[in-house]
Amino acid sequence: MLPRNSDIIHHVRLRAKATDSSRVYQAVGDQVVVEVGVANIYTSAEPPHGFSPVSVSPPNLRPRLLHGRSTELQEAGAENIQHLMGEITILHGMGGIGKTALALTVASAVRRNGVRVFWVQAAAADSIRSAMHQIAVQLGCLESQAHEARAGHLNVVDLAWEALHASEKPWLLVFDSADDPSKIEQELGAGWLEASDSGAVLITTRHGSADLWPPAAKTVKINPLTPTAGTEMLLDLSGIRDPQPADRDAANVLSQRLGGIPLALYLAGRTISHPASPLRSFKSFHEALDQDFGNVVDRATSTSIRPCTEADARELVMRTWEVSLDSLEQQGIPHVRSIMRVLSCWAARSVPTVLLSPKILGRTFGCEEAAWNDLTVERALGALHSVGLIDINDDRAATTPIEGNTFYHWASGGPKQRCVLVHPLVAEVNAANLDRSPERAKAWAAATRCLGALRGQWDTGGAARWQLAIPHLTSLADRLPASCIDLFETIVQIRGYLSRYLRMSGQYETGYTSALHLRARMDAFQPDEKVRFLIEYDCAEWAWHMSHLEEAHALATEACRLAENMGEPARFQALMARELAIAIHSELGFLESGEQMARALCRELVEDPEFLHLSLQAHHHLATILRESGRLAEAEENSRKAIRLAEESHIPPFTLAIIRHELGVILWHRGHLDQAIHLLSDVLRLQRSILPPWHPSVLVTRYDIASILGIQGKLMRALIDFMDIYLTEVDLLSKGHHNTLQTRHQVGQILVEMGELDQAEAILREVDEGYRAQGLQERSSDVLSTRHEIVHIKAQRGQHAEAHQDWLNILKVEQDRLGADHPSTLRTHYNWAISWATRGLPDVARSEMRKVLTARRRTLGPNHFETAQAARMLDDLARLDPNGWRFGGPGRRNLPRNRKERRRGGFS
């Protein structure tokens, strides 16, 4: 079923969009040159995305005693690392064979000898990047280099290796779980792995093929334990203090039965050692294996006869897991198997224990076995932990609490959550076995409904749980059987709530990719139009957030079609889809048709109090379109109407900040700079109280304030603010994102203002290429704005004839697209008028400047700062000595390009 209006009401989307093209003015006088190097301006912004701080210390998981690995320890350098300096050692073997345990033991041994150890989780390229960045910082790389690497201007892997090569103290660098070296090399480049005379490199991986690693790398295969070593490990884990010969014999037989796989031996030993276990001997455990899997061929009876394969390992671990569960059930501990089935539906990542709701689990699995309550669930988790099937620890979401904010706590250092973590190999074989389980349907239902319990949880703990739930919802969407159509609909509805969290925490890339992920599975379930609408709408919105406008337009069009097909019951959804289409349509540059669509929506909603939120949103969009069309008085009227509606409806602070932001921008463009900066500063304070500092909405408000500072002549402060915003956006959104390009444009424009023409031109041409890559048309105001800055550089360099013609070309496009009286058109006309003076025709320059002044008085009013500047320029031209004219100089002011922000109403 579709969500009720009350469920969707805070999905209202509003955006404070930026203004028209920035224009550079010209004035008489000497050119002012300020020496500034952009590469040397660094800020303290530490955005959460990109290279977030990670630990590069070995995890505290080293086994107390490592059995049967003396040869491997020696080869890996545990006894004398000096002979491994300058070498790369590859520890390879099947999953669960003990590679990480061996590497941890080596790391512990060399640390005692004064060797510095860096531990890198190498399962994914992103985690390697973050770790290598941390290594470079810890080894003392320059702060400027760290910032450049974070911004994507330096290769972080190269930076780390440079620091490692230069280290005077010996080190050991461990890449753990590098199970896909080809993919790592594809994403990081061939230089991700190097040998160094300053230290040693140790890698754990499942792949030991020589063609995957550097030619000089030394490979060490980690085989299953010998029966003797396996016996000693079982005896040690079982807790038998004085083993008799019979115990040793039984342990030897069980060790061979388990194929010498350390993980399987570990699980068996933990089960036997449990005080309440009915399987308190090696013989009873072995017999249980035979009884449970009597018809399965034992392919790993003796590692000395035939080495165990990966498939054998999976099967043996599965058998051991099943026997461990049987043992716990025989002890009278209920629900252990059901909980493991549910955990197998999720990702092998930390799961907050509060997600395992006794109420939901009891309703799904039934209470025939025993009652489901907090006590029975806690007892089951403790029992599973005692036999080594799960770990229980405290984890935290990747967010930082906002001081004094009672609504949201985002980021690292947020509240810790008590979590369950399943060993990856156990999770892998557990998931494979789920398909043949009689409780398969119940497990999927319980896993889905438990995640659904997060709906509506927006307090401190709820936000942290949403962050931890992201991989589990993705896993559900990926692996849910096609027969579970009802559950797919539930996942889609949960996804709507996750989208709220991702918007509020500023995780736009995650929102976009996960939305497309869910859409890719849509055809497998063949959902009805209601569910399809929710999926297409969500994808359209995230594509819009990510500046993929053509894609967003196509998706929004499909959402509108689906909503219309559903008829009157889906009127609210149809209005939402139309509103999104208006936002995307106008941003593509179709202002006239966008205005018509917005006015039609305003008329339709004017007498309908049920949709007050959508009405204020429609007026907000209309105000933005009118502002971009240069009709500022009408824009202010609609913006103030949106604010009045907001005050009547008591909307959440996130949405209130958006519509007040738009009024601030309109006041700015009407020339009321002090009012505008006061209002935008208030908006920024409100946003910082409810949003993380890196959130795109916060960055947009900072962007607009910096723009006004530039108009007021505070160029250095504006430049530093824009650089700070740019570095944050590169990490948060990517270097090619539309918002990032707009900020980069502002950096270039300020440098033009300062006279740093070479640096400015390189930046502006990079921005122009970025806009082209996005598919923006030549008539786009962003493209024209950047071209205009490049033309001004030509004029300052004395290329007057070429600049004069380029300004005329831009002017014609803007007159055709925006109209002759649009503020952006008048700024171009202003510069074109002055260019006549550079060509020795001051009379023509004065004539054209009079046209600009008359139009500005009519459009902007006599007191607007742009009107006053046109009047001053006309006086200057009247006194002009044609031989003394030059571009640039004091008094030149511009109106920076505003940000086209993609925003949406949120929850409070």
C-alpha positions in Angstrom: 0.0 0.0 0.0 1.1 3.6 -0.5 2.2 5.5 2.6 -0.5 7.8 4.1 -0.2 11.5 3.5 1.0 11.9 7.1 3.8 9.4 6.4 4.9 11.3 3.3 4.2 14.9 4.4 7.8 15.7 5.3 9.1 14.4 2.0 8.2 17.9 0.6 11.1 19.0 -1.5 12.3 22.6 -1.4 15.5 24.0 -2.8 17.1 27.4 -2.4 18.4 27.8 -5.9 21.2 30.1 -6.9 21.0 33.1 -9.0 22.0 34.1 -12.4 25.4 34.4 -14.0 28.2 36.2 -12.3 29.5 39.2 -14.2 32.8 41.1 -14.0 32.6 44.8 -14.2 35.2 47.1 -15.5 36.4 50.5 -14.2 39.0 53.1 -14.9 42.3 53.1 -13.0 45.3 50.9 -12.5 44.9 47.2 -12.2 45.4 45.9 -8.7 47.4 42.7 -8.5 47.3 40.6 -5.3 49.9 37.8 -5.1 48.1 34.7 -4.0 48.7 31.0 -4.6 45.6 28.9 -4.4 47.6 25.7 -3.8 48.9 27.2 -0.5 45.5 28.1 1.0 44.4 25.3 3.3 41.6 25.1 5.8 40.7 23.0 8.8 37.6 21.4 7.2 37.5 17.7 7.8 34.6 16.3 5.9 33.4 12.8 6.8 33.6 11.3 3.3 36.7 10.7 1.4 39.6 9.8 3.8 37.8 9.5 7.1 40.1 8.8 10.0 40.7 5.0 10.4 42.8 3.0 12.7 46.0 1.6 11.3 46.9 -0.3 14.4 46.6 -4.1 14.4 43.1 -5.1 15.8 43.1 -6.7 19.2 42.2 -10.2 17.9 45.6 -12.0 18.2 45.1 -15.6 19.4 46.6 -16.4 22.8 48.6 -19.2 21.2 49.2 -20.0 17.6 49.4 -23.8 17.0 51.5 -25.5 14.3 52.7 -22.3 12.5 56.4 -22.1 13.5 57.6 -22.5 9.9 55.2 -19.9 8.6 56.1 -17.5 11.4 59.7 -17.8 10.5 59.0 -17.2 6.8 56.8 -14.2 7.6 59.6 -12.6 9.7 58.3 -13.0 13.2 61.7 -14.1 14.6 63.9 -11.7 12.6 62.3 -9.1 10.4 65.6 -7.6 9.3 66.0 -10.2 6.6 62.6 -9.3 5.2 63.4 -5.6 4.9 62.7 -4.6 1.3 60.6 -7.6 0.6 56.9 -8.3 0.0 55.5 -11.5 1.6 52.2 -13.0 0.5 50.4 -15.2 3.0 47.7 -17.0 1.0 45.2 -19.7 1.7 41.5 -20.5 1.9 39.1 -18.7 4.1 39.2 -19.6 7.7 42.7 -21.1 7.4 44.2 -18.6 9.9 46.0 -16.0 7.7 45.0 -13.0 9.8 45.8 -14.8 13.0 49.3 -15.5 11.7 49.8 -11.9 10.5 48.6 -10.6 13.9 51.2 -12.8 15.7 53.9 -11.6 13.4 52.9 -8.0 14.1 52.9 -8.5 17.8 56.4 -10.1 17.7 58.0 -7.3 15.6 56.4 -4.5 17.7 58.1 -5.9 20.8 61.4 -5.4 18.9 60.7 -1.7 18.2 59.3 -2.1 14.7 56.4 0.2 13.9 53.4 -1.7 12.5 50.7 -0.3 10.2 47.6 -2.5 9.6 45.4 -1.9 6.5 42.1 -3.5 6.0 42.4 -4.3 2.3 39.0 -5.7 1.4 38.2 -2.6 -0.6 40.1 0.2 -2.3 38.3 2.9 -0.3 39.5 1.4 3.0 43.1 1.2 1.6 42.9 4.9 0.5 41.8 6.0 4.0 44.4 3.9 5.7 47.2 5.1 3.4 46.2 8.7 4.0 46.4 8.0 7.8 49.8 6.4 7.4 51.1 9.4 5.5 49.8 11.7 8.2 51.3 9.6 11.0 54.6 9.5 9.3 54.7 13.3 9.2 53.7 14.3 5.7 53.1 18.0 5.2 49.6 19.2 6.2 49.3 20.8 2.7 50.0 17.4 1.1 47.4 15.8 3.3 44.8 18.3 2.2 45.7 18.0 -1.4 45.4 14.2 -1.2 42.0 14.5 0.5 40.9 16.9 -2.2 42.0 14.4 -4.9 44.9 16.6 -6.2 47.6 14.2 -5.0 47.6 10.4 -5.2 47.2 9.3 -1.6 48.9 6.0 -2.2 51.9 7.7 -3.7 52.0 10.1 -0.8 51.9 7.2 1.7 54.7 5.3 0.0 56.8 8.5 -0.2 56.5 8.8 3.6 57.2 5.1 4.1 60.3 5.2 2.0 61.6 8.2 3.9 61.0 6.7 7.3 64.1 6.3 9.5 62.4 3.9 11.8 61.8 0.3 10.5 58.2 -0.6 9.9 55.9 -3.5 8.9 53.0 -2.8 6.6 50.2 -5.4 6.7 47.5 -5.5 4.0 44.9 -7.8 5.5 42.2 -9.6 3.4 43.5 -8.4 0.0 41.3 -11.0 -1.7 40.8 -9.1 -5.0 44.3 -7.7 -6.0 43.2 -7.1 -9.6 40.3 -4.9 -8.6 42.5 -3.0 -6.1 45.1 -2.4 -8.8 42.4 -1.3 -11.2 41.1 1.3 -8.7 44.3 2.4 -7.1 46.9 1.8 -9.8 49.8 -0.5 -10.0 51.7 1.6 -7.5 49.5 0.6 -4.6 52.0 -2.1 -3.6 55.7 -1.4 -3.5 58.9 -2.8 -1.9 60.9 -0.5 0.4 64.3 -0.8 2.0 62.9 1.0 5.0 60.4 -1.7 5.9 58.7 -5.0 5.1 55.2 -5.7 3.6 53.0 -8.5 4.6 49.8 -9.4 2.8 47.0 -11.9 3.6 44.9 -13.1 0.7 43.0 -16.1 -0.6 44.8 -15.8 -4.0 48.4 -16.8 -4.3 48.7 -16.9 -8.1 52.1 -15.4 -9.1 50.7 -13.3 -11.9 48.5 -11.3 -9.4 51.5 -10.1 -7.4 54.8 -8.3 -8.1 57.5 -10.7 -9.6 59.8 -10.3 -6.6 57.0 -11.0 -4.0 57.6 -14.1 -1.8 54.5 -16.3 -1.5 53.8 -18.5 1.6 50.9 -20.9 1.3 49.0 -21.4 4.6 47.8 -25.0 4.6 45.4 -26.7 7.1 47.0 -27.7 10.3 48.6 -31.1 10.7 46.7 -33.6 12.8 49.2 -33.1 15.6 48.8 -29.3 15.5 45.0 -29.6 15.2 45.0 -31.9 18.2 47.0 -29.5 20.3 44.6 -26.6 19.3 41.5 -28.7 20.2 43.0 -29.7 23.6 44.0 -26.0 24.3 40.5 -24.7 23.4 38.6 -27.4 25.1 40.0 -26.4 28.5 40.9 -30.0 29.5 43.7 -29.4 32.0 45.1 -32.9 32.2 44.3 -34.7 28.9 44.6 -38.4 29.0 45.9 -40.5 26.0 42.3 -41.3 25.2 41.5 -37.6 25.0 44.5 -37.0 22.7 43.4 -39.8 20.4 39.8 -38.5 20.2 41.1 -35.0 19.6 43.3 -36.3 16.8 40.4 -38.1 15.1 38.2 -35.0 15.4 41.0 -32.8 14.1 41.3 -34.9 11.0 37.5 -35.0 10.7 37.5 -31.2 10.6 40.2 -31.1 8.0 42.7 -29.1 10.1 40.8 -25.9 9.4 41.5 -23.5 12.3 38.1 -21.9 12.2 36.3 -25.2 12.3 38.6 -26.4 15.1 38.0 -23.1 17.0 34.2 -23.5 16.8 34.4 -27.2 17.9 36.7 -26.4 20.8 34.5 -23.5 22.0 31.4 -25.7 21.9 33.2 -28.5 23.9 34.5 -26.0 26.5 31.1 -24.5 27.2 30.0 -25.5 30.7 26.4 -26.3 29.8 27.2 -28.1 26.5 26.0 -31.7 26.2 28.9 -32.2 23.9 31.7 -32.0 26.5 34.0 -34.5 24.8 35.7 -34.9 21.4 34.1 -38.2 20.9 30.5 -36.9 21.5 31.2 -34.0 19.1 32.5 -36.3 16.5 29.5 -38.6 16.8 27.2 -35.7 16.5 28.9 -34.7 13.2 28.4 -38.3 11.9 24.8 -38.5 12.9 24.0 -35.1 11.4 25.8 -35.6 8.1 26.0 -39.4 7.7 25.2 -39.2 4.0 27.9 -36.6 3.2 31.1 -37.9 1.8 34.0 -36.9 4.0 36.5 -35.2 1.7 38.8 -34.0 4.3 39.6 -37.0 6.6 43.3 -36.5 6.4 45.2 -33.5 5.3 48.2 -35.7 4.8 46.5 -37.7 2.1 44.7 -35.0 0.2 44.7 -31.3 0.9 41.3 -29.7 1.8 39.7 -27.5 -0.8 37.8 -24.3 -0.4 34.5 -26.2 -0.9 35.6 -28.7 1.8 36.2 -25.8 4.1 32.8 -24.4 3.6 31.1 -27.7 4.2 33.1 -28.5 7.3 32.5 -25.1 8.8 28.8 -25.5 8.1 28.7 -28.9 9.7 30.5 -27.6 12.8 28.1 -24.6 12.9 25.1 -26.9 12.8 26.5 -29.1 15.5 27.2 -26.1 17.6 23.5 -25.0 17.2 22.3 -28.5 18.1 24.4 -28.4 21.2 23.0 -25.1 22.4 19.5 -26.3 21.8 20.1 -29.4 23.7 21.3 -27.2 26.6 17.8 -25.7 26.6 18.8 -22.4 25.0 16.0 -21.5 22.5 16.0 -19.4 19.4 19.7 -19.7 18.6 19.0 -21.2 15.1 16.3 -18.7 14.2 18.6 -15.8 15.2 21.4 -17.2 13.1 19.0 -17.6 10.1 18.0 -13.9 10.5 21.6 -12.7 10.7 22.4 -14.7 7.5 19.9 -12.5 5.6 22.0 -9.4 6.5 25.5 -8.3 5.6 28.5 -9.6 7.5 28.7 -6.2 9.2 27.9 -4.9 12.7 24.2 -5.4 13.6 22.8 -3.3 16.5 21.3 -5.8 18.9 18.2 -3.7 19.2 17.2 -4.6 15.7 16.6 -8.2 16.9 13.2 -7.2 18.2 11.6 -10.1 20.4 8.2 -8.9 19.4 8.9 -9.1 15.7 10.8 -12.3 15.9 8.1 -13.9 18.0 5.3 -12.8 15.6 7.3 -14.2 12.7 8.7 -17.5 14.0 6.0 -18.2 16.5 6.4 -19.1 20.2 6.1 -22.9 20.1 9.7 -23.4 21.1 9.7 -20.8 23.9 8.6 -17.2 24.5 10.4 -14.4 22.7 11.4 -11.6 25.1 14.5 -9.6 25.9 15.8 -12.2 28.2 15.5 -15.1 25.8 17.1 -13.1 23.0 19.9 -11.9 25.2 20.5 -15.5 26.4 20.6 -16.8 22.8 23.1 -14.1 21.8 25.3 -14.9 24.8 25.3 -18.6 23.9 26.1 -18.0 20.3 29.0 -15.8 21.4 30.2 -18.4 23.8 30.7 -21.0 21.0 32.4 -18.4 18.7 29.6 -18.1 16.1 29.2 -14.4 16.7 31.1 -11.6 18.4 29.4 -9.0 20.6 31.0 -5.5 20.8 30.3 -1.8 20.8 30.3 -0.1 17.5 29.5 3.4 16.5 28.0 5.1 13.4 30.2 7.3 11.3 28.9 10.6 12.7 29.9 13.5 15.1 27.3 14.8 17.6 26.2 18.3 17.2 26.5 20.2 20.5 23.2 21.2 21.9 21.2 19.5 19.1 18.5 17.3 20.5 17.2 16.1 17.2 20.2 14.7 15.3 23.6 13.3 16.2 25.6 12.4 13.1 29.1 11.1 12.7 32.1 9.5 14.2 32.1 9.7 17.9 28.3 9.3 18.0 26.6 7.1 20.5 28.0 3.6 20.7 25.7 0.7 19.8 25.9 -2.8 21.2 26.3 -4.9 18.1 26.5 -8.5 16.9 29.1 -9.4 14.3 29.1 -12.8 12.5 32.5 -14.1 11.3 32.6 -13.5 7.4 33.2 -17.2 6.6 30.4 -18.3 9.0 28.1 -15.7 7.4 29.0 -16.9 3.9 28.2 -20.6 4.5 25.3 -19.6 6.7 23.7 -17.7 3.8 24.4 -20.5 1.4 22.6 -22.9 3.7 19.6 -20.6 4.1 18.2 -21.6 0.7 17.6 -25.2 1.9 16.3 -24.2 5.3 12.6 -24.9 6.1 12.5 -21.6 7.9 13.7 -19.7 4.8 10.6 -17.6 4.3 10.3 -16.8 8.0 14.0 -15.7 8.2 13.6 -13.3 5.3 10.4 -11.9 6.7 11.9 -11.4 10.2 15.0 -9.8 8.8 12.9 -7.4 6.7 10.5 -6.5 9.5 13.3 -6.0 12.1 14.8 -3.4 9.9 11.4 -1.9 9.4 11.2 -1.2 13.1 13.7 1.7 12.5 10.9 3.7 10.8 10.3 6.8 12.8 13.4 6.5 15.0 15.2 9.9 14.6 16.5 10.4 18.1 20.3 10.1 18.9 20.4 6.3 19.0 18.0 6.0 16.0 20.3 8.0 13.8 23.3 5.9 14.7 21.3 2.7 14.1 20.2 3.9 10.6 23.9 4.4 9.7 24.7 0.8 10.8 21.6 -0.5 9.0 22.7 0.8 5.5 24.6 -2.3 4.4 21.9 -4.7 5.8 19.1 -3.0 3.8 21.3 -3.2 0.7 22.0 -6.9 1.4 18.3 -7.6 1.7 17.5 -5.8 -1.5 20.3 -7.7 -3.3 19.5 -11.2 -2.0 15.8 -11.3 -1.3 14.3 -14.3 -3.3 12.0 -13.2 -6.1 9.1 -15.1 -4.5 9.0 -12.6 -1.6 7.0 -9.9 -3.4 5.3 -8.6 -0.3 8.7 -8.3 1.5 10.1 -6.4 -1.5 7.3 -3.8 -1.1 8.2 -3.5 2.6 11.9 -2.9 1.7 10.9 -0.2 -0.7 8.9 1.6 2.1 11.8 1.2 4.5 14.0 2.7 1.8 11.9 5.9 1.9 12.9 6.3 5.5 16.5 5.6 4.8 16.4 8.3 2.2 15.4 10.8 4.8 18.4 9.8 7.0 20.8 9.9 4.0 19.6 13.4 3.1 19.8 14.7 6.6 23.3 13.3 7.1 24.5 14.6 3.6 25.3 11.1 2.2 24.2 11.9 -1.3 26.4 9.5 -3.2 25.3 6.6 -1.0 21.6 7.6 -1.5 22.0 7.7 -5.2 23.8 4.4 -5.7 21.7 2.5 -3.3 18.5 3.8 -4.9 19.7 2.6 -8.3 20.6 -0.7 -6.7 17.1 -1.3 -5.5 15.7 -0.2 -8.9 17.8 -2.8 -10.7 16.0 -5.5 -8.8 12.5 -4.2 -9.6 11.9 -6.3 -12.7 12.6 -9.5 -10.7 9.6 -8.9 -8.5 7.2 -7.3 -11.0 5.7 -5.0 -8.4 2.5 -3.0 -8.9 2.4 0.6 -10.0 2.3 1.9 -6.4 5.7 0.3 -5.6 7.1 1.2 -9.0 6.2 4.8 -8.4 8.1 4.9 -5.0 11.2 3.4 -6.6 11.2 5.7 -9.7 10.5 8.8 -7.6 13.3 8.0 -5.1 15.8 7.4 -8.0 14.7 10.6 -9.7 15.2 12.7 -6.6 18.6 11.2 -5.9 19.7 11.7 -9.5 18.6 15.3 -9.1 20.6 15.7 -5.9 23.7 14.4 -7.8 23.2 16.7 -10.8 22.4 14.0 -13.2 19.6 16.1 -14.7 18.8 14.2 -17.9 18.6 11.0 -15.9 16.5 12.7 -13.2 14.2 14.1 -15.9 13.5 10.7 -17.4 12.9 9.1 -14.0 10.6 11.9 -12.9 8.6 11.7 -16.1 8.1 8.0 -15.4 7.0 8.7 -11.8 4.5 11.2 -13.1 3.1 8.7 -15.5 2.7 6.0 -12.9 1.0 8.5 -10.5 -1.4 9.6 -13.1 -2.3 5.9 -13.9 -3.2 5.3 -10.3 -5.9 8.0 -10.4 -7.5 10.0 -7.6 -6.3 7.8 -4.7 -2.7 8.7 -5.6 -3.3 12.4 -6.0 -0.8 13.3 -3.3 1.8 11.2 -5.1 1.0 12.8 -8.4 1.4 16.3 -6.9 4.8 15.3 -5.4 6.0 13.9 -8.8 4.8 17.1 -10.6 6.7 19.2 -8.1 9.9 17.3 -8.6 9.5 17.5 -12.4 9.1 21.3 -12.0 12.4 21.5 -10.1 14.3 19.4 -12.6 12.7 21.1 -15.6 13.6 24.6 -14.6 17.1 23.6 -13.6 17.6 22.2 -17.1 17.1 25.9 -18.2 13.5 25.8 -19.3 12.4 28.7 -17.1 9.4 29.8 -19.1 7.7 26.4 -19.2 8.9 25.8 -15.6 7.1 29.0 -14.5 3.9 27.8 -16.3 4.1 24.5 -14.5 4.7 26.1 -11.1 1.9 28.6 -11.5 -0.5 25.8 -12.5 0.4 23.9 -9.4 0.0 26.9 -7.2 -3.5 27.6 -8.6 -4.5 23.9 -8.1 -3.4 24.0 -4.4 -4.6 27.4 -3.4 -7.9 26.2 -1.9 -6.8 22.9 -0.6 -5.6 23.0 3.0 -4.9 19.3 3.0 -1.8 19.9 0.9 -0.5 23.1 2.6 3.1 21.7 2.6 2.9 21.2 -1.2 1.4 24.7 -1.6 4.3 26.5 0.2 6.7 24.3 -1.8 5.1 25.4 -5.1 5.4 29.1 -4.2 9.0 28.5 -3.1 9.8 27.0 -6.5 7.9 29.7 -8.3 9.9 32.3 -6.4 13.2 30.6 -7.4 12.2 30.5 -11.1 11.1 34.2 -11.0 14.4 35.2 -9.4 16.3 33.4 -12.1 14.1 35.1 -14.7 15.1 38.5 -13.3 11.6 39.4 -11.9 12.8 40.1 -8.4 9.7 41.9 -7.0 7.4 39.0 -7.9 10.0 36.5 -6.6 10.1 38.3 -3.2 6.3 38.3 -3.1 6.1 34.5 -3.7 9.0 33.8 -1.3 7.3 35.7 1.5 4.0 33.9 0.8 5.9 30.6 1.2 7.2 31.8 4.5 3.7 32.7 5.7 2.4 29.3 4.8 5.3 27.7 6.6 4.6 29.6 9.7 0.9 28.5 9.6 1.8 24.9 9.1 4.6 24.6 11.7 7.0 22.9 9.3 10.3 21.3 10.5 13.3 23.5 10.9 15.1 21.9 7.9 12.4 23.1 5.5 12.0 26.5 7.2 15.8 27.1 6.7 15.3 26.3 3.0 12.5 28.8 2.3 14.1 31.5 4.4 17.4 31.0 2.5 15.6 31.7 -0.8 14.3 35.0 0.6 17.9 35.9 1.6 19.1 35.3 -1.9 16.3 37.4 -3.4 17.1 40.3 -1.0 20.7 40.0 -2.1 19.8 40.4 -5.7 17.5 43.3 -5.0 20.6 45.1 -3.6 19.8 44.8 0.1 23.1 43.2 1.0 23.1 43.9 4.8 19.6 42.4 5.1 20.6 39.4 3.0 23.7 38.6 4.9 21.9 39.0 8.2 19.1 36.6 7.1 21.5 34.1 5.6 23.6 34.1 8.8 20.5 33.3 10.8 19.7 30.4 8.4 23.3 29.1 8.8 23.0 29.1 12.6 19.7 27.2 12.3 21.2 24.6 9.9 24.3 24.1 12.0 22.1 23.3 15.0 20.4 20.4 13.1 22.8 19.3 10.4 26.4 18.2 10.2 28.9 20.9 9.0 29.6 19.1 5.8 25.9 18.8 4.7 25.3 20.3 1.2 22.6 22.6 2.6 25.1 24.1 5.0 27.7 24.5 2.3 25.2 26.3 0.0 24.4 28.9 2.7 28.1 29.4 3.3 28.6 29.7 -0.5 26.1 32.5 -0.7 27.5 34.4 2.3 31.0 34.1 0.7 29.5 35.5 -2.5 28.1 38.6 -0.8 31.5 39.1 0.9 33.1 39.1 -2.5 30.6 41.8 -3.6 31.5 43.8 -0.6 35.2 43.7 -1.5 36.3 41.3 1.1 38.1 39.2 -1.5 40.6 37.3 0.6 38.0 36.1 3.1 35.7 35.1 0.3 38.5 33.2 -1.4 39.4 31.2 1.7 35.8 30.4 2.3 35.3 29.2 -1.2 38.4 27.1 -1.1 37.2 25.5 2.2 33.8 24.7 0.6 35.5 23.4 -2.5 37.7 20.9 -0.7 34.8 19.7 1.3 32.6 19.2 -1.8 35.4 17.3 -3.6 35.3 14.7 -0.8 31.6 14.8 -0.3 30.2 15.0 -3.8 33.2 14.4 -6.2 35.3 16.8 -8.3 32.9 16.8 -11.3 29.7 17.4 -9.3 27.7 20.5 -10.4 28.0 22.1 -7.0 31.7 21.5 -6.8 32.2 23.0 -10.3 30.1 26.1 -9.2 32.4 26.6 -6.2 35.5 26.1 -8.4 34.1 28.8 -10.7 33.8 31.2 -7.7 37.5 30.6 -6.8 38.5 31.4 -10.4 36.3 34.5 -10.4 37.8 35.9 -7.2 41.3 35.3 -8.6 40.3 37.3 -11.7 39.2 40.0 -9.3 42.6 39.9 -7.6 44.5 40.0 -10.9 45.8 36.4 -10.8 44.9 35.8 -14.4 46.9 32.7 -15.2 45.7 30.7 -12.2 42.1 31.9 -12.8 42.1 31.0 -16.5 43.3 27.4 -15.8 40.6 27.0 -13.2 37.8 28.5 -15.3 38.7 26.3 -18.3 38.6 23.3 -16.1 35.2 24.3 -14.9 34.0 24.9 -18.5 35.2 21.3 -19.5 33.3 20.0 -16.4 30.1 21.6 -17.5 30.5 20.2 -21.0 31.0 16.7 -19.5 27.7 17.1 -17.6 26.0 17.8 -20.9 25.0 21.4 -20.1 24.0 23.4 -23.2 25.8 26.4 -24.5 22.8 28.5 -23.4 23.1 27.4 -19.8 23.6 30.3 -17.4 26.4 28.4 -15.6 28.2 27.9 -18.9 27.7 31.5 -19.9 28.9 32.7 -16.5 32.2 30.8 -16.8 32.7 31.9 -20.5 32.1 35.5 -19.4 35.0 35.3 -16.9 37.3 33.9 -19.5 36.4 36.8 -21.8 37.2 39.3 -19.1 40.7 37.7 -18.7 41.1 38.3 -22.5 40.2 42.0 -22.0 42.6 42.4 -19.1 45.4 41.0 -21.3 44.7 43.6 -24.0 42.9 41.2 -26.4 40.1 43.9 -26.8 38.8 43.1 -30.2 38.3 39.4 -29.4 36.8 40.2 -26.0 34.4 42.7 -27.6 33.1 40.1 -30.0 32.8 37.4 -27.4 30.8 39.7 -25.1 28.5 40.5 -28.0 28.0 36.7 -28.6 27.1 36.1 -25.0 24.8 39.2 -24.9 22.8 37.9 -27.9 22.3 34.5 -26.3 21.1 36.1 -23.0 18.8 38.6 -24.8 17.2 35.7 -26.6 17.0 33.4 -23.6 16.4 35.8 -20.7 15.3 39.0 -22.2 17.0 42.4 -22.5 16.2 43.6 -19.0 17.3 40.5 -17.1 19.9 41.4 -14.5 22.3 38.9 -16.0 21.8 40.3 -19.5 22.4 43.8 -18.2 25.7 42.8 -16.6 26.9 41.5 -20.0 25.6 44.6 -21.7 27.5 46.6 -19.0 30.9 45.0 -20.0 30.1 45.2 -23.7 29.4 48.9 -23.4 32.8 49.5 -21.7 34.5 47.5 -24.4 33.6 50.1 -26.9 35.8 52.6 -25.0 38.8 50.2 -25.3 38.3 50.3 -29.1 38.5 54.1 -29.2 34.7 54.8 -29.4 33.7 56.5 -26.2 30.5 58.0 -27.7 29.2 54.4 -28.4 30.3 53.3 -24.9 28.3 56.2 -23.3 25.2 55.4 -25.4 25.2 51.8 -24.5 25.9 52.5 -20.8 22.8 54.9 -20.8 20.7 51.9 -22.0 22.1 49.8 -19.1 21.4 52.5 -16.6 17.8 53.1 -17.8 17.0 49.4 -17.7 18.5 48.9 -14.2 16.5 51.9 -12.9 13.4 50.3 -14.3 14.2 46.7 -13.3 16.2 47.0 -10.1 15.2 50.4 -8.8 17.2 53.7 -8.4 18.8 52.6 -5.1 20.2 49.2 -6.1 24.0 49.0 -5.9 24.2 47.9 -9.6 22.2 50.9 -10.7 24.5 53.2 -8.7 27.5 51.6 -10.3 26.2 52.0 -13.8 25.6 55.7 -13.0 29.2 56.1 -11.7 30.5 54.4 -14.8 28.6 56.7 -17.1 30.1 59.7 -15.3 33.6 58.1 -15.7 33.0 57.6 -19.4 31.8 61.2 -19.8 35.2 62.3 -18.5 37.1 59.6 -20.3 40.5 60.1 -22.0 40.4 57.3 -24.6 44.2 56.9 -24.4 44.1 56.3 -20.6 41.4 53.6 -20.5 42.2 50.2 -19.2 40.3 47.3 -17.7 40.2 46.2 -14.1 41.2 48.4 -11.2 39.6 49.5 -7.9 35.8 49.8 -7.8 35.2 46.9 -10.0 32.5 44.7 -8.4 30.8 41.6 -9.6 27.7 39.5 -8.6 29.0 36.0 -8.1 27.2 33.1 -9.5 24.8 31.7 -6.9 24.5 28.0 -6.1 21.7 25.9 -7.6 21.0 23.9 -4.5 19.0 20.7 -4.6 17.1 20.6 -1.4 14.1 18.9 0.1 12.0 19.2 3.2 13.0 17.0 6.0 11.8 15.8 9.4 12.2 17.6 12.7 
